[in-house]
Structure formats: structure tokens, C-alpha cells
Amino acid sequence: MEVPQETLDQLSTWFLQSLSLDASLRRAAESSLLSAATSPGFPLALLKLSSLPSVDLQIRLASALHFKNLLKSRWAPTSDNPLPDSDKTLIKSLLLPLLLQSPPLIQSQLSEALAIASSHDFPSSWPSLLPDIISSLGTSLSSGDYTSVNSLLSAANSLFLKFRHSFDTQALRLDLKYCLDLFAKPLLETFLNTSNLTTPAADPSVLKPLLECQRLCSEIFHSLNSIELPEFFEDHMREWMEKFRFYLTSTFAPQVETDGTADALRASICENLQLYMEKNEEEFKDYLEGFATAVWGLLMNAAKSPSRDQLAVTAIKFLTTVSTSVHHALFGSPEVLGQICNSVVFPNLRLRDDDEELFENNYVEYIRRDSEGSDTDTLRRTACELLKGLAVNYREQVMGLVSAQVQSMLAAFNANPAQNWKEKDAAIYLVVALSPKPGATTGYLVDVESFFTSVILPELQGQDPNAVPILKAGALKFFTVFREQIPKPAALSLLPGVIRFLGSESNVVHSYAATCIEKLLLVKDKGPMPGPTARYGAADVDPYVPQMLTGLFNALEMPDSQENPYVMKCIMRVLGVANISVEVATGCISKLASVLAMVCENPKHPLFNHYLFEAIAAVIRRAGERDATVILIFEKTLFPELEKILVKDISEFWSYAFQIFTLLIDLHAPPLSDGYMALFQVILDPSSWKRSGSVPALVRLLQAYLRKMPNELNREGRLGQVLGIFSQLISTPSTEELGFFVLNTVVENLSYEIISPYISNIWGALFSRLQNRRVYKFISPLLIFMSLFLIKYGAGVLVDSINSIQQGLFLMILQQFWISFSTKISGSVEQKLITVATTRLICESPLLLDPAASENWGKLVDSIVQLLTNSDQAGADFEDDADVPETIEYTGSFARLHNAGKKEDDPLKEIHDPKQFFVSSLSRISSQFPGRFGPVIQQFVSPANQTALLQLCGAYNSAIV
């Protein structure tokens, strides 16, 4: 690899400068490296520089890191600027030899680079890689060079990881067969030969690389066995399992035991045992009892140190799998159950020092682990999962052990609360962790009501919100988890105590207090249709609102809680439920506007910001609907911040700002102010619609303007601009439905005289699109629009305006689309629209009342009856008050604000029952033409729908004569 010395010198200078504390020097070096990245031979120069022993190690490391990142962005053939094939070929020939020669820091970067390249090229485009690894592995083993052995195994491990994480496909299985054919035997030989050298009494300096080699072999074993049990591994299972058990039952030199080297190997072995229990239980059963005993003994004798946590987690997971399998009898005796619970489960429930540190220093991560399920790999969680596994088959025995343990923990706490508070915390954690999931058939393992009264209430009623904060957090979590079981009067009596915890100095405690209130307001009670009802309404919450909001906004001012998503979510929920006075509402909007001004400077917490805009929308909607005069105050407070979002192009907030503007316009009494009119001109500009994530919000804002000021559309060519936006939206599948929203709003709010000059262009755009989009997703909104058009302007105008495009076009649309697709329309308002429109069509249109159109008339009747039958079978739709996402990221997609949502309007409010409208209209038209429609129905309406039609006529005392 020949690289000019001046190139290497220049790169060395840039990398050295890129590490400088001088920002200007650093940026200049980074810019130079970015410019040089596209020059020929650049990746090879990086590889050369990282391999030179004479170069400073920091520069070599920076070069290797840059090389790895370059491969990540440019190795794939689909990347924007893929590396030339000639460079790739040379890199592939050099990478493995250089990796073996490099020091550990450089080696780790080059190993990752090899994994990146191999993920695209191995094995089909890099057939020499695995044979080269195997050849070098044999040479290194012969010479006893375990540094090189481990480097090679690490490289091989990176190649095989895809068998763990990729979908099982035929191509993946072919790759696996290739790897097994070449590597299964050398892997076993390496494992066995190294095992012969690994004696417990060996010197730690000798043992460490040998145990690391065995760990890597174990990791590769897992990858190669992940899809299914290969024949080679089944044939040699005894050799693998004997050595695995040796490592689980042997004790090595203290230095190796305490630094985690031996435990890392044991943890990997436990993962393999877990894999075999899950996928190869039948083949593994002969070894199971020995391994269960070994793992159980390992756990009972394991030192209680953080370095052993990963081993304990993997070991407990293995025992959990065994406890729920057909081999659960291994743990069935009372003595064994008692030993597992007392020696393995219960000791691992107690809070550790690193848990306390996390509680104090990183409340978000603590809450994620403690309450949001990200603790699946913690000792606490896995210990509880083992307990649940044992309870599957030995419920009564486990209940007795748990109850006794809880009592023992609480007794220890009561004997010395100041010293033994961790015992009470563990008891609370145990009861919460063992609570059954919603819908589970099993009950609780402890008496929840008694526990709540004796253990939780004293914490919730304590006067000092800062005393033993971890216990306060546990009590609040308990209240939150069991909120549905706590009677409403009892919960309301505890609410002032929960509100007091909003003032806790602990971020976790005031976050849990906020979460408790927020979740409480979501509780629903089952009741008669149309569905569950909220247990807590405005009347229940209103007396507490001033103190609640004061506590919540004060919590946002505490250190590290300025952008606390749990607190803001609670503010959003309270404002969405309570009836707030004008005074409270104006105070809230002022505080929320201040928070908005702060986050506009650096929008870094998507979830917090989403809840912030939800809270703003909630206070506007709830207060504005009660007293419209408050809207002017809201506008004065919010406009500067909303305008800043648009002027400064804070793209993360554009769709939110448009939704808030929409809500304000909906609640604003006309006429609209100059500020709104200026914004209207902005959204009519086609350039405003280029950001796809904002389009749904822009459509809703445009609809708000169309509803609020329809007369303004007929001035300054605005209607033409609006219809241009409609035409642009329907031209793309992803936005075509939004185009119909615009068009529907135009028809709902304008007279036909105003839109008639444009109607030919509207139908032309729609039917041109229909030629290429004969799918339900387009036809459904088209039929709804045509129905709305008919209801607003009459059947004659609909038929004539369509036929003006092409004579007979309406009849063709009717036969090909209206009759067949109208039965598939969903949504109560949409079904009502299509029913009423079709009814008016068959009863008012001369085209359909002509005897020559009997077949079309009959088929339309059949479609209406079918649609009405379908609507009877459909379940009721409910609006979910909790329709707020739990996770939000800043992407190009639209994030809907639930509290800014517009309730669906019914353009046919005067027609309460579409069935009655249908049969009474049919009866009326048949009375005008006696004896004419009965035979048509007999011929063109299906027998099932004829029966349904007779039932409808009977229900509404109507007749077809």
C-alpha cells in the first residue's frame, strides 16, 4: 500500500488539529478532512496511517475511527458516494493482516470496520475472508499467540452476529451452511485445545487470554446455533457441554474472579444454555439437571458485586426458562423452592448503590428502568421474573414464601426505619413487580388492600415530601399501578398528599407524583354502551386544580426538571379534564408561553415538547369553549412565540404551530385580525407546502380559514390558489385524501355560483386522477365528495356538471364506481352522507327516474340496503382520551395534537336517522308511481337485501306501493 509521505504528514496534522481545544483550529481541520474524503485513495491513506507504529497513538486512533466511519457511510453500493471497487478490493486484502498487527485500541476500530465491510460483501463478494481467518487462526494457535487468536475470533464473531439478528431466510441459511462447513470444526478444535491449557490454578496473566478465547468461542457458538441446531453441533454436543459445565463449576485465581474475566465467559455460557432450552430442549434434556444444579450453585455462592450482575442476570434467566418448562419438577420440592427464593430471588431485590446513584443523578433513566420496562436486564427484574416462573406451577408455595418475606422485610424496617429503609423499598418493589398484567387470569401473590393500608398510606400521608425519597417514589408507584383497585373516595382523599409530593426536591418523586395524577385521570369504569366512562371528571378535579397546577409549574423550575416530560404530560392531562376559570387559564397560558420561548432556543426533547403543545391546545380549547373572550388574551400571549417558530424556521415545531393557529381560528369570532390575514397569505404560497411533515397541519389550518371567512375566498384570486393546492395534493397518493378535505370544505362553505367557474377544472382533475387510481383509497373520498356536492347543490347540478365534461360520463361513473364501491364506505358520518346522497339521486334525478334506467335504480337501492346492513354490524367508534403518543422523535412525519383535534362535523345534522330518510323517501316516490318500483326491486335487489328492506319499511311504518 503505497501512500505518499506528504499525504500521511498532512493527514497527521489534520488529525492532531482535530483534537485541539481551539475550536477554530478544530473546525478548520474537520473541514479539511471532509474535503479530502472524496479524493482518490483517501481510505487507503487512512488505513496506512492507522497502521504505522512510528505515528502517535492518538493520531492513529483518530485515523482508524475516521476510516471506520468512512466505510459505514460509503461501503454500501447504495450509498450516495460508494467507494470504487478497486479501493474495496485493496482494503479487503489489507484489513485482516493490519488488524492482527495493531495494538488493542486500533484493533477494536479495525474490527468494527471489518464487520461493516463484511456485512455487505461476506461471503459472496469476499470468499477469501473466512479461509484467511481459519488459516491465521491455525498458525496463531500453533505458536501459542493468544493475542492474535483472540483478534481473529473477534473478527469471526463479528461475521457471524448476523445469524442472531437477521430474519430467517433461505439466503441466510445458505450463508450459515457455508460458515458451518468451514468454521464449525476449527471452532471446536480451538475451544477444546484452549480448554486443555486452562487450569484453575494457572497464573492470571496466562489465564486471562485463554478465558477470553473461550468466551469468544462461546459467543460464536451462540451465533451459529441461533437459527437451528446444526448437525455438527448436535454430533459434538457432549464435548461442548462438558467444557461449559467445567467453566460454570470451577473457581479460578482471585484476580481472574474479581476482574470479571471468568464471569464474562460464564454469562456467555448461560446465554447458550438459555438458547438450547428455548430451541433445542429435547436434545438438551440429558444435560439439563446438571446445568440447573451448576447454575443454581453459582448463584447461591456468587459474590454480591456489580461485576457479577450480568452473570447473575443470564443465570437467573436460564433458571426462569427451566421453571416454566416441562422440567419444572427440578424445582418442585419445598426445600429447593425455599433455597431459590431465599438465596437467589430475595437477596437480589434489594436496592444497590448504583441504583441509589442513578436515582439521584439521572432521574429519567431511573424511571425508565423502574417504571417503563427498560429494566429487563437488571437483577431486580430478572429475580422477580424467576419468582413468577416458579409460581406458574407452584403458586401456593410461592405465595407463602413471598408473604413471609414481605413480612420479614417490613418487620426489619419497623425495628429500625432509619437503617433498614431498603427493606421496605424491596417489599414495595416485590409487590408491584408481582402484580398481574391487565387481563391476566392469575391473581395477586399478596393481599394488596392490606398492604396498601399498612405500608403505602403512611408514606403518602407523611408531611415531609423529602424524607426518604426512594420510599416516597415507591409508594407513588404503588398507587399508580393499583389505581384501578383503589375506590374513588379513597383516591380523592389521597390526592392532596400526592399534590404535595410535586414539591419534592427529588426529580424522581415529583415525576412519580405527576405520573400518578396523570394516570389517575385516565382510569375508566366499565358501563353500558357506548363504552367505558372516565372515573374522574371535571367536578372531581376542579377543587384541586389551583394547587395542582401551581405544584406542577413549580416542579418545572427545579434543577434538571425544566423539560420534565412526566410533569408536562400531567399538566396536559389536568388542563384537558378540568373546567378552568379565565384567571387560571390566562396564568397557565402565560407560563406555557414562557416554556415555549425557552424550548424554541434548542428543541432537544421531542416528547416534552409534544406534551407542551398538547397542554397549550388543551387550555385554549377548554377555556375558549367556555368563554370566547379569553381567546384574545391567548392570541396576544402566544402570537409572538408562534410567529418566531415560522420566522426562525424552527422546523420541529411547524406542524404544532399550524395546529395551534387552527384551534385559535376555530374559536375566534369573525372578522379575523390582520395577523391572521397575513398568515393566510403565507399558507396560500405554494412554497409553504414543500415540507411534507407540515402538510396535514396546513390542510387543517386552511380548512379553518375556509370555514371562518368564506367570502374572502372570492377576492384577489384566492379561490384559484386554494384549488391549486387541492390539485397539488390529490396528485400524490400520500396526500390525496388531504386534497379531498380541502375540496369538501370549499363545497360546504361556498355557493355554487362562486365555484361554478372552476367546476370543470375540478372534475377534470379528479377524473384524470381516477384513470390511474382505480383503488378504494381514492374512490372512497371521491364518492364522499360527490355525495357532499349533491347534498349541497342538488342531484341535477351534480349530473349536469359532470356530463358537461363528457356526455354520459356521470352514468359511467355511477355504473363503474358508485354502485359497487358505495357499500364499502366506512365511518358513521361518511355512511350517512352516501346513504342520503344515493337516496336523493334515485328519488330526484330524472336520469334515474327514467324507466330505461331501472337496472341502475334497482342496483342503487340494493347498495343502500347493503350499506345500512353493514353499518348495523359495525361496532361503535370511541374517541380515546389517552390518544397521546408515549414516544415522539423529530422526523419528517406529522405529529397530531389530540387536544387540537377538530370534532367531526355532520353536514346533515337535520337528518337524524338515515334509515328513516331512505325508506320514507322510497315510499314517497313509489306512491307517485304506483306499481312501478316493486318489480324493479324484485329483479335487481338481492333476496337478502329484499328481506332487509321489508324489515326497514316495517320498522318505520312505510310501504313501497
NORLINGI-V711665 format. One record per backbone hydrogen bond with DSSP energy under -0.5 kcal/mol. NH is the residue of the N-H (numbers start at 1). CO is the residue of the C=O. If there is no record, write none. Layout:
# NORLINGI-V711665
nh & co
NH & CO
NH & CO
This chain:
# NORLINGI-V711665
nh & co
3 & 1
8 & 4
9 & 5
10 & 6
11 & 7
12 & 8
13 & 9
14 & 10
15 & 11
16 & 12
17 & 13
18 & 14
19 & 15
19 & 16
20 & 17
23 & 21
26 & 22
27 & 23
28 & 24
29 & 25
30 & 26
31 & 27
32 & 28
33 & 29
34 & 30
35 & 31
36 & 32
37 & 33
38 & 35
39 & 36
42 & 39
45 & 41
46 & 42
47 & 43
48 & 44
49 & 45
50 & 46
51 & 47
51 & 48
52 & 49
53 & 51
55 & 52
60 & 56
61 & 57
62 & 58
63 & 59
64 & 60
65 & 61
66 & 62
67 & 63
68 & 64
69 & 65
70 & 66
71 & 67
72 & 68
73 & 69
74 & 70
75 & 71
79 & 76
82 & 79
83 & 74
88 & 84
89 & 85
90 & 86
91 & 87
92 & 88
93 & 89
94 & 90
95 & 91
96 & 92
98 & 94
99 & 95
100 & 96
101 & 97
102 & 98
102 & 99
107 & 103
108 & 104
109 & 105
110 & 106
111 & 107
112 & 108
113 & 109
114 & 110
115 & 111
116 & 112
117 & 113
118 & 114
119 & 115
120 & 116
120 & 117
121 & 117
122 & 118
125 & 121
126 & 121
126 & 123
129 & 126
131 & 127
132 & 128
133 & 129
134 & 130
135 & 131
136 & 132
137 & 133
138 & 134
139 & 135
140 & 136
141 & 137
142 & 138
143 & 139
144 & 140
144 & 141
145 & 140
146 & 144
149 & 145
150 & 146
151 & 147
152 & 148
153 & 149
154 & 150
155 & 151
156 & 152
157 & 153
158 & 154
159 & 155
160 & 156
161 & 157
162 & 159
163 & 160
164 & 161
165 & 161
166 & 162
169 & 167
173 & 169
174 & 170
175 & 171
176 & 172
177 & 173
178 & 174
179 & 175
180 & 176
181 & 177
182 & 178
183 & 179
184 & 180
187 & 183
188 & 184
189 & 185
190 & 186
191 & 187
192 & 188
193 & 189
194 & 190
195 & 191
196 & 192
197 & 193
197 & 194
198 & 194
198 & 195
199 & 197
202 & 199
206 & 203
207 & 203
208 & 204
209 & 205
210 & 206
211 & 207
212 & 208
213 & 209
214 & 210
215 & 211
216 & 212
217 & 213
218 & 214
219 & 215
220 & 216
221 & 217
222 & 218
223 & 219
224 & 220
225 & 221
226 & 223
230 & 228
234 & 230
235 & 231
236 & 232
237 & 234
240 & 236
241 & 237
242 & 238
243 & 239
244 & 240
245 & 241
246 & 242
247 & 243
248 & 244
249 & 245
250 & 246
253 & 200
256 & 253
257 & 253
258 & 254
259 & 255
261 & 256
262 & 256
264 & 260
265 & 261
266 & 262
267 & 263
268 & 264
269 & 265
270 & 266
271 & 267
272 & 268
273 & 269
274 & 270
275 & 271
276 & 272
277 & 273
278 & 274
279 & 275
280 & 276
284 & 280
285 & 281
287 & 284
288 & 284
288 & 285
289 & 285
291 & 287
292 & 288
293 & 289
294 & 290
295 & 291
296 & 292
297 & 293
298 & 294
299 & 295
300 & 296
301 & 297
302 & 298
305 & 303
308 & 305
309 & 306
312 & 308
313 & 309
314 & 310
315 & 311
316 & 312
317 & 313
318 & 314
319 & 315
320 & 316
321 & 317
322 & 318
323 & 319
324 & 320
325 & 322
328 & 325
330 & 327
331 & 328
332 & 329
337 & 333
338 & 334
339 & 335
340 & 336
341 & 337
342 & 338
343 & 339
344 & 340
345 & 340
346 & 341
348 & 344
348 & 345
349 & 346
350 & 347
356 & 352
357 & 353
358 & 354
359 & 355
360 & 356
361 & 357
362 & 358
366 & 362
367 & 363
368 & 364
369 & 365
370 & 366
371 & 367
372 & 367
372 & 368
374 & 368
376 & 373
378 & 375
382 & 378
383 & 379
384 & 380
385 & 381
386 & 382
387 & 383
388 & 384
389 & 385
390 & 386
391 & 387
392 & 388
392 & 389
393 & 389
393 & 390
394 & 390
398 & 394
399 & 395
400 & 396
401 & 397
402 & 398
403 & 399
404 & 400
405 & 401
406 & 402
407 & 403
408 & 404
409 & 405
410 & 406
411 & 407
412 & 408
413 & 409
414 & 410
415 & 411
416 & 412
419 & 416
420 & 416
423 & 420
424 & 420
425 & 421
426 & 422
427 & 423
428 & 424
429 & 425
430 & 426
431 & 427
432 & 428
433 & 429
434 & 430
435 & 432
440 & 437
448 & 446
451 & 447
452 & 448
453 & 449
454 & 450
455 & 451
456 & 451
457 & 452
459 & 455
459 & 456
460 & 456
461 & 457
462 & 459
465 & 463
467 & 464
469 & 466
471 & 468
472 & 468
473 & 469
474 & 470
475 & 471
476 & 472
477 & 473
478 & 474
479 & 475
480 & 476
481 & 477
482 & 478
483 & 480
485 & 482
486 & 482
487 & 485
491 & 487
492 & 488
493 & 489
494 & 490
495 & 491
495 & 492
496 & 492
498 & 494
499 & 495
500 & 496
501 & 497
501 & 498
502 & 499
503 & 500
504 & 501
510 & 506
511 & 507
512 & 508
513 & 509
514 & 510
515 & 511
516 & 512
517 & 513
518 & 514
519 & 515
520 & 516
521 & 517
522 & 519
523 & 520
525 & 533
531 & 528
533 & 525
535 & 523
536 & 523
537 & 535
540 & 537
541 & 537
542 & 538
544 & 541
545 & 541
545 & 542
548 & 544
549 & 545
550 & 546
551 & 547
552 & 548
553 & 549
554 & 550
555 & 551
556 & 552
557 & 554
558 & 555
561 & 558
564 & 561
565 & 563
568 & 564
569 & 565
570 & 566
571 & 567
572 & 568
573 & 569
574 & 570
575 & 571
576 & 572
577 & 573
577 & 574
578 & 574
580 & 578
585 & 581
586 & 582
587 & 583
588 & 584
589 & 585
590 & 586
591 & 587
592 & 588
593 & 589
594 & 590
595 & 591
596 & 592
597 & 593
598 & 594
599 & 595
600 & 596
601 & 597
601 & 598
602 & 598
602 & 599
604 & 602
606 & 604
609 & 605
610 & 606
611 & 607
612 & 608
613 & 609
614 & 610
615 & 611
616 & 612
617 & 613
618 & 614
619 & 615
620 & 616
621 & 617
622 & 618
623 & 619
624 & 620
625 & 621
626 & 622
627 & 623
630 & 627
631 & 628
632 & 629
633 & 629
634 & 630
635 & 631
636 & 632
637 & 633
638 & 634
639 & 635
641 & 638
642 & 638
643 & 639
644 & 640
645 & 641
646 & 642
647 & 643
648 & 644
649 & 646
650 & 645
651 & 649
653 & 650
654 & 651
657 & 653
658 & 654
659 & 655
660 & 656
661 & 657
662 & 658
663 & 659
664 & 660
665 & 661
666 & 662
667 & 663
668 & 664
668 & 665
677 & 673
678 & 674
679 & 675
680 & 676
681 & 677
682 & 678
683 & 679
684 & 680
685 & 681
685 & 682
688 & 685
689 & 686
690 & 687
692 & 690
694 & 691
695 & 691
695 & 692
698 & 694
699 & 695
700 & 696
701 & 697
702 & 698
703 & 699
704 & 700
705 & 701
706 & 702
707 & 703
708 & 704
709 & 705
712 & 709
713 & 710
714 & 711
715 & 712
718 & 715
719 & 713
721 & 717
722 & 718
723 & 719
724 & 720
725 & 721
726 & 722
727 & 723
728 & 724
729 & 725
730 & 726
731 & 727
731 & 728
732 & 729
735 & 732
736 & 732
739 & 735
740 & 736
741 & 737
742 & 738
743 & 739
744 & 740
745 & 741
746 & 742
747 & 743
748 & 744
749 & 745
750 & 746
754 & 751
755 & 751
756 & 752
758 & 755
759 & 755
759 & 756
762 & 758
763 & 759
764 & 760
765 & 761
766 & 762
767 & 763
768 & 764
769 & 765
770 & 766
771 & 767
772 & 768
772 & 769
773 & 769
775 & 773
778 & 775
779 & 775
780 & 776
782 & 778
783 & 779
784 & 780
785 & 781
786 & 782
787 & 783
788 & 784
789 & 785
790 & 786
791 & 787
792 & 788
793 & 789
794 & 790
798 & 794
799 & 795
800 & 796
801 & 797
802 & 798
803 & 799
804 & 800
805 & 802
806 & 802
809 & 806
812 & 808
813 & 809
814 & 810
815 & 811
816 & 812
817 & 813
818 & 813
819 & 814
821 & 817
822 & 818
824 & 821
825 & 822
831 & 827
832 & 828
833 & 829
834 & 830
835 & 831
836 & 832
837 & 833
838 & 834
839 & 835
840 & 836
841 & 837
842 & 838
843 & 839
844 & 840
845 & 840
845 & 841
846 & 844
848 & 845
849 & 845
850 & 846
853 & 850
854 & 851
857 & 853
858 & 854
859 & 855
860 & 856
861 & 857
862 & 858
863 & 859
864 & 860
865 & 861
866 & 862
867 & 863
868 & 864
869 & 865
870 & 866
871 & 867
872 & 868
873 & 869
874 & 870
880 & 878
881 & 879
883 & 880
884 & 882
891 & 889
896 & 894
898 & 896
900 & 897
901 & 898
903 & 901
907 & 905
909 & 906
911 & 908
912 & 910
917 & 913
918 & 914
919 & 915
920 & 916
921 & 917
922 & 918
923 & 919
924 & 920
925 & 921
926 & 922
927 & 923
928 & 924
929 & 925
930 & 927
931 & 961
932 & 929
933 & 929
936 & 932
937 & 933
938 & 934
939 & 935
940 & 936
941 & 937
946 & 942
947 & 943
948 & 944
949 & 945
950 & 946
951 & 947
952 & 948
953 & 949
954 & 950
955 & 951
956 & 952
957 & 954
958 & 953
961 & 959
